[in-house]
């Protein structure tokens, strides 16, 4: 935290430290979140059936404007889970070196005492229509159901690359290239001596956001992504077995409203191939997510909505096809319930939701979801809280139901609190293994400044 204090102090005197003509602006937020889970594995006979955690995150975003054409974006994140600090001490207080051997609670040495550079990129306005961006930053496509920064977690998705944005009156066009992973490794090959393998995972993308739309449209987005991965040549005793893979992704997002009715359609698909040791495997998958809502402003600003989601699953694990939808780097929270039990991939669900303003500064949201597998013999893709429900049955496809009730209150000075209670009731998929309901309570406080 000393580094954080020094940083804040430096920002406080930035007017004298920055060069002549340089403008500086920033915003930040501090979040504290308490979560209590009961029967998280769906079995109340297990010893480890309940638990609680307390997490905090501080995020600082800043922009340095050198001129009207040049600016630099920079964001820092400090995240910690209370009680997991690496500076634990022995009972006599003799050891405070952060040695992970002191306690099994410690992770990476001093990891929670560091600031993470989440974004660092430069932007150049080449002219009134063209902007060039280079460095590390977040990428959002459409409604973030394919590619998004994922604000809910301790850190956010960010990628290193180059992006060109051409902004016209009719539409905004983005063309970008991203190096998503670089697994360079030097190894000893007994047949040919010393070789160097440099497998990479790269993405090239094109998106269009139309701006000239009919009145009943709010958003019309099209994306096309080419994702390519090299192979490491089936090197043995290597930390990661990387296969050659090529995937073309594409999709559309449409949103709009008219006469108190709002709607959204998200469709995404991918197709490609992957080289395996016993031959090539065809890749394919698709997802559709449709939501329709109806607002009643005179009834405490209420809104009722129904959402249907379906993405493909793989019914056979023995053929040369892999048909489960690859969810990619989407913003996962709020997409399939608020308890984060499931993620996209062989998932079908219906969501009924209702929201209203209890007062001018207090909002209520309630929803009910019914989950099932798209292909009953396919795998289950679980979220950060769903490890206890990963076991599948090939004879059933009903995963269960979830109820969420959430209240958010806004105070003065940009301070917010949110309380949520969720309950997941396992379906026939878990008969004999995880039949008990899983309860979750979450309380969060957040300040923005």
Secondary structure, DSSP 8 states (H G I E B T S, - for coil): -HHHHHHHHHHHTHHHHS-TT-EEEEEEEEEEEEEEEESTTS-TTSS--EEEEEEEEEEEEEEEESSSSEEEEEEEEEEEETT--S----TTS---S--GGG-TT--STTGGGS-EEEEEEEEEE-SSSEEEEEEEE----TTSSSB---TTSSS---EEEEEEEEE-SSEEEEEEEEEEEEEEEEEEETTTEEEEEEEEEEEEEEEEEE-S--TT-SEEEEEEEEEEE----S-TT-S-----EEEEEEEEEEEEEETTEEEEEEEEEEEEEEEETTEEEEEEEEEEEEEEEEEETTTTTEEEEEEEEEE---S-SSSSEE-S----B---TTSS-SS--B-SSSEEEEEEEEEEEEETTEEEEEEEEEEEESSTTS---B-TT-GGG----SS--EEEEEEEEEEEEEETTTEEEEEEEEEEEE-GGGTTTS-S-EEEEEEEEEEE-
